[in-house]
Amino acid sequence: MKCVINGDDFTFNQALSIQAILQELDLDADRVIVQHNENLVKQEDYQAVKINDEDCLELLEFVGGG
């Protein structure tokens, strides 16, 4: 399965949930906002939403600073 994440092409062996993709990319789901095919996804739906071939994700990770 191929998808685009933040403008870069990624290939996975199978369709994955958003939660599984975040784990593959070593991102903390509590610190990420996800846009799937131009639609914002609620954090409670990360496990239920499956990413299919040619889907697009935009991931925005919050980082603390000061």
N, C-alpha and C positions, 0 to 999 in steps of 0.2 A: 504494500500500500504506500503510495506516495502522497505527500501533503506539503504545503508551504507554511513555514512557521517564521514569522517576522521577516518575510521576504526571502528566506533560504529554503531550498528543497531538502526534504527529509524522506527517508524510506524506512518503513517498518515492515516486519514479516506478516503482520495481520492488522485488521482494523482494531484500533484501541480506543478506550475512553479518554476523555481529557485528563482525568485523574492519572491514568496509566502513562500518558505522554509526559505529564509533569514529573512523574517519578523517574521516567527514562532520562529526562533532561536534568534531573536532580534539582528541581525547583519546589519550593514550599508552597503548597496550594493556598495556605492562609495569607500569603504575601503577593499573590498574582491575580490580576484581572485578565479574563480571557474573552476574546472576541472570536467567534466561530462563524465564518462566512458572513462577516459584517454584522452579526448579532451578538450582543453581550450575553454571556452565560452566567447564571447565578452559581455561586460556589456550591450550593447544595445539589446542583445538577451535574457537577463535574464527572461523577461516576456513571451517570445514566447516558450522557451524550457521547455517542460514538463518532469517531472521525473516520470518514470514508475517503477513498481514493480521490485525489485532486482537491480536497477541502483546503481551506486557508484558515490559519490561526494567527492571531496577533496576541502576544503575551506581554503584559506590562507588569514588571515586578517592582514592588515598593521597597525602597532602601532607606534606612534611617541615616541621619546625618545631623550635623549641627555646625 
